[in-house]
């Protein structure tokens, strides 16, 4: 919609429309056909109108919080603001310039020293997600409840879990070297180690994602850190979260075999969002993807796809596209994008689990029942 159309649809002045944009409630992009004019996302405007029509009763507020709505949990760990991601007030783009994953863990876990991520002996079978699920499940089955551990013991356990996750995604070498160097060595791309480091730091957390929320719910019951990490991993494996990288890979393969324009036409004809483009938290583009893609030269196919989608829809690539481009550039194993996501994000899950444990509160929302009418029981009050 144009500025005038958007203002009329919402019944607000231009200044109010700009306020919605600044708060990230409406996405705006330049009009590719008219210089100097912006276009406002019609879906975002419809969503605002729907929220108005529902009113602000308790039920509508509760419903709206569950899907990109109002914040529902207080946290000091991370947030998004002004189109940027912050860990405990530190701009992640700045942090990723030089910090290691160990330094990022110290920040997210509020430690006074660097943790060490040991190379935990791997479980039998080929490296990959099945082995990580197996390893975490086996550990969670007999792990000590989180509330029984001292703070130092909690930090040691958290560091061990990161090593367990990383060590089962890749055959890590032993030694005191930072985790990104050992991962790069395991994947035979030692000369690309700094790209691995930047990626891990950028992916460590992102506010209250589905997987972070799953980890917090589990931790709130007093379950172990291993169980919380397993819950986070389960949520991450969904195609709308960490496994979005597989859908992005499918788009890229179609672009190679069919051509960029036919491939994009094919995916957009489904009526679903194009995988890997557009992010609700970053109306002006995912800063993590922008920073990572600026550190190396993606293949012509990926560069062409990004340019075509940008020109056609105004949408920028997400971190999922950047991960696919990185895997191609570094010749990483097939599941490496998901592995990088899970290894890095395990820091965030554990940070959220620790924060939730320290609140001492159980996360237990109520359900709004919409099933068949209930019978009137005799003797009921």
N, C-alpha and C positions, 0 to 999 in steps of 0.2 A: 504494500500500500504506500501511496505517497504520504507526505506529512499531513496534508489537508485531509485525505481520506482516513488516515489513522486517528487524527484528532476528532473528526466528526463521528467515527464509529464509537469512540470511547466517550464522546461528549466532554472533552477536556480542552484546555488551552494548550498552545504549543509548548509553554514552559513545563506544564505537567507531563506532557508526552516525553520531553527530554529527561525529566526526572525518572520516569519509568525506564528509559534507556540506560541512564547512569547507574540504576540499581540492578541492571541485568535482567529486568523483567520483559523487555522487548528487544529483540535483535534488530540491528540496523546495518545496512550495507549500501555502498554507492550504487546508484542506478547505472548499469553498464551502457544504457542507451542515451542518457542525458547527463552531461557533465555538470557537476556541482549539485546534483539532486540525490537525496537519500531515499531508500525504500525501507519500509518497516514490516517486520514479519507478521503476516496475517494470523498464523497459528498462535503466536504469542498474544496477540490482541484478543483473539477468541477465548484463550485461556483466562485472560483478565476479566473478560465479560462474564464467563461462566462462574468465576469465583464471586463476582458481584451478585449474580443471580441466586447463588446458594445462600447468601447471607453469611453471618458470622456466628451461627449457633455452634454449640460444642461439637456436634457430629460433623458438621462441614469443616470445621477447623481441624479436627482429628484426621479426617479424610485427606485434606489438602496437604498435611505435613508428610504424608507417606510417599509422595511422588514429586520430587523437586520443589517441595513447598517450603513452608516456614521451618526454621530450625527447631529441633525437638530435644537436643541434648547439648549441654554446655561442655565445651572442651577447650583446653589450652594448647592442643597439639598442632592443629593446622587450620587454615581457612583460605578462602578465595575472596579477593577484593580487588576492584579496579583492574580486572582482567589479569590478575597475577595470583600465584600460589605462594603461601607463606607457611613455614614451619616455625612455630613459636615466635612469630613476628619477624622472622628472617626470610627475605625474598629467596625463593628456591632457585630462580635463575642465577642470582649472585652466588648462592651456595654451591651450585653445580659447577661453577667455574674452577674450583680447586678442591672441594671437600671430598673425602672418601666416604664410603658407606659406614665405616666405623665412626667417623666424626659425626655423620648424620644421626646415627643411633644414639650417640652421646647427647645430642641436642634433643631428639624426640623423646628419649627415655629419661631426660633430666639427670644425667649421670655426671659425676665429677672426674671421670677417667674414661679412656677409650676401652670399649669392650673388645674381646677377641672372639672371632667366629671360628671355632675349631672345625677341621674337616672330619665330620663324624663318619665312621665306617659305614659304607652304603649297604643297603639291603640287596638281596640277590635279584638278578634280572637286569634288563637294559635300563640305562639311565632314562629318567623321564617322569612324567606326572604320576603314572601308576605307582612307581617306586616311592615317590614322595607321599602320596596318600597312604601307602602301606606303612611307611616309616612313622608318620605322624599318628596314625591310628594305633599302631603297636605301642608307641610311647604313651599315648593318651590313656590307654587301657589300664596302666598301672602307675600313672603319674601322681605326684603329691598335689592335693588341692592347693590352689593359689594362696588362700588365706593362711595356710600353715607355714609359709615361707617368710623369712626376714626380707628386708628390701634388698640387701646384697645378694641373697640367694635367688630372689626374683630376677635380678639383673643377670646373674650367671645362667639361670635357666633360659632366659630370653635369648641370650647370646648363643647358647647351645642349640636352641631351636633354629635360629637363622643358619647355623652351620649344618644342621641336619637337613634343612630344606635345600640349601645350596649343594651339599654333598651328595644328594640323591638325584638332583637334576644334572649334575656333571661330576665326573671323577676328579675331584679337586686334589691337587698335590698338598702334602702336608707342609707345615712351616708357618712362620709368623707374618708372611707377606700379606698386604691388604687383600680383601676378598676379590676385588675386581681384577687384580693381577693374576690370582690363581684361576679365576674363571676364564680369563683370556688365554692362559696357558693351556687349560683343559680343552678349550675349543680351538686351539691352534691358530690363534690370532693375537699373539702377544703384542704386535705392533699397533693393534687397535684397542689396547687396554684402556686408554683414556676415554674413548667413546663408551666403553662398557661402564666405566666409573660414572660418567655424566648421566648415563641412562639410569643406573641404579639410584643415584641421588634424587633424580627428578621423579622417580616413581614410588618413593618410599611411603608417601601418604597423600591423601587428597580429601580432607574434611571427613564427612560421614558417608563414605561409600557403602554400597550394599555389603561388601565383605567386611568392612570395619564394623558396621552395625551388627553383623552376625557374630563377629568375635566379641563385641561388647555384651551382647545378649548372653552368650555362653559364659563369659567371665563373670557376669552379674550373679550367676547361680553359685559362684564359688568354685566352679570347675577349674581344672588345671590350665596352665598356659598352653600346653600341648593341645588340649581340647579346643581352646579358643582359636589357635592357629589352624587347626583342622577345619573348624567352622568357617573361618575366613577363606581357606583354600577352596572349600566346597562352593561358596558363593562366587569366588573369582572364576571358577571353571565354566560359568554360564556364558552363552554367546552374546549376551548384552553387557557383559563385564569384561573379564580378562580374555575370554575366548573370542572377543571381537576381532582379535588379531587373525584368527582363522578365516573369518568372513572377509576381512581386508585382503588377505592373501588370495582368496577366491576371486575378488574383484580384479586384482592385479594380474592373475593368470588369464582371466577373460580379456583384459586389455591387451595382453600379449598375443593371444590367439585370434581374437575377433577384431582387434583395433580398439582404440580408446573410445571413440564416439559410439560405435555399436554396443560396446560393453556397458558404458554408462547408461545408454538407452535401455538396455535389457534390465539392468538392476533398478532403474528408476521407474520402469513400467509396472513394477510390483506394488507401487504406492507406498513402500516402506522407505525410511531414510537411507541414504546411500552410506554403507558401512565405512567408518573412518573419517567422515566429514561432518563438521558442525558439532559444537559442544555447548550444552545448555549453560554451563558455568562460565564459558568464555565466548561471549558474543562476537568479539573481535578476533577470535582465533586462539587456539590452545598454545600458550606460551612455551610449554614443554616441548611440543612438536616443533615450533618455530626455532627454538634455540638448538635443538638436536640436529635438525635438518640443515642448519647453518654451519655445522661443524664438519660436514663431508659432502661429497657430490653424489646424490642419488642417481640411480640408473636413468637413462633417457625415458624409459617407459613410465617410471614413477613421477619424474618431473613433468612429463607431458600430461599424465592423469591429473596431477594437482592443478596444473595451469588450466586444463579444460574445465574441471569442476569449479574452480574459482571464477572463471569467466561466465560459466553457465548459471551457477547458483549463488555465487558470492560466498560460498562456504569454504572455510579453511580446513586443512588436515588436522586430525587429532593425533595424540601420541601413538595410537595404534598404527597409523600410516608410517609414522617415524620409526616405529619398531620394525615394521616390515622392511622399510628401506635400509635400516641398520643391518638386519639379518642378511639381506642381499649383499650389501656392501662388504660385510665382514665374512661372508660365506659361513654363517653359523648353522648349527643343526636345525632341523625343521621345527622343533618345538621350542627353540631358543627364545622367541619373543614372549611366549607364555612363561617360560622359566625365569627370564629377567623380571617380568612383572611380579611373579610370585615371590621370588627371592627378595626383591626390593620391598614389596608391599608387606612381607612378613614383619618388617620393622614397624610399620604402621599398625598392623593388627595387634602386635604385642604392646605397643604404646597405648592403644585404646583399651586393651584388656587391663593393663596396669592402672590406668586412670579410672576405669570403671570399678575395679576392685577397691581402690582407695576411697571411692564414694560410699561403699558399704550398702548400696541400694540394689534391689532386684529390678530388672527391666521386665515388666509384666503388664502390657497393655490389655484393655478389655476389647472384646469383639462386638461389633454391631450386628446382631442376628437378623437375617433377612429370609430365613427358611419358612417352612410351613407353620401355620398357626399352632400354638401349643395347646394341648388339652387342659381343661380345668380339672385339677386333681382334687379329690375329696380330702377335706381336712387341711387344705392349703390355707395359710393365713390371708 
